[in-house]
Amino acid sequence: MEIRLQKIIADAGLASRRQAEQWILEGRVRVNGRVMNQLGAKADPATDRIQVNGKSVGPEADRIYLVLNKPPGCLTTMVRDSRGRPTVMEFVKKAPGRVFPVGRLDFNTQGILLFTNDGDLGRKLLSPRFEVRRTYEVKVRGVPEEKALARLRKGVPLDGKPTAPIEVEVLRTSGNNSFLRMHLVEGKNRHIKRVCEAVRHAVIRLKRTHFGPLNLSGLPLGAWRFLTPRELKALRACGRENPR
């Protein structure tokens, strides 16, 4: 339910309504990143991101953003597995509130996985409209020829539809295997494994190193950390870029 901003600010105990009105007129109040300088402006404290003098007000202050360095051999799910397999939720049990994973990594895929309780941002980051870049290090069987790389760069059909172009480079080769770096802006089910299989190079090992502006920053396997203010600002910017 939308409420006048001066009431939200006063109810939060930050100031009297009169002082809150003055802050609004001075442009010191933002809603979802936009300056609100009209006294009739309203917001929904349950869903909107409200900031006064640069500080969050209401539920925004309780929002959680963290990244996990997901180990291989665990499921990206919030429910207990019927077969008793470990899930990513076991690694974030000490988070200060209930969070959910943004997207998923396959059972044997390791790497960066974002968790939050901010449903609006989570949906935006997964939307293909915003083209959030994911980076993977991939070990595959064989040595891809230029023709196979060109197919990946053009986009490989999955489920009857072409994928978005993939940036790919060969980092090195070792015997009959190759190590690739791949950049994607979409995340279909088993995306990398399926496109690599389509060009006849099965995936042996898969690690996601970046999700948008986020990286592992030396985070040990199985450990998590909170996002820094700078990372959160950059992540929110991803939810506003490249709309189609």
LINLIN-V880286 format. One record per backbone hydrogen bond with DSSP energy under -1.0 kcal/mol. NH is the residue of the N-H (numbers start at 1). CO is the residue of the C=O. Records with the same first field share a line. If there is no record, write none. Layout:
BEGIN
NH: CO + CO
END
This chain:
BEGIN
3: 43
5: 41
8: 4
9: 5
10: 6
11: 7
12: 8
13: 10
14: 9
20: 16
21: 17
22: 18
23: 19
24: 20
25: 21
26: 22
27: 24
28: 23
30: 51
31: 34
32: 49
34: 31
36: 29
41: 38
43: 3
47: 44
48: 44
51: 30
52: 55
53: 28
55: 52
57: 50
61: 58
62: 59
63: 60
66: 115
67: 225
68: 113
69: 223
70: 68 + 111
73: 107
74: 107
75: 86
77: 75
84: 81
88: 75
90: 87
91: 88
95: 92
100: 116
102: 114
109: 106
110: 206
111: 70
112: 208
113: 68
115: 66
116: 100
117: 64
119: 117
122: 118
123: 119
124: 120
125: 121
126: 122
130: 127
134: 184
135: 210
136: 182
137: 207
138: 180
139: 205
140: 178
141: 202
142: 176
149: 145
150: 146
151: 147
152: 148
153: 149
154: 150
155: 151
158: 161
161: 158
163: 156
166: 152
167: 183
169: 181
171: 179
172: 179
174: 177
177: 174
178: 140
179: 172
180: 138
181: 169
182: 136
183: 167
184: 134
191: 188
194: 190
195: 191
196: 192
197: 193
198: 194
200: 197
201: 196
204: 139
205: 139
207: 137
208: 110
209: 135
210: 135
211: 214
212: 133
214: 211
219: 216
222: 69
223: 220
225: 67
227: 65
232: 228
233: 229
234: 230
235: 231
236: 232
237: 233
238: 234
240: 237
END
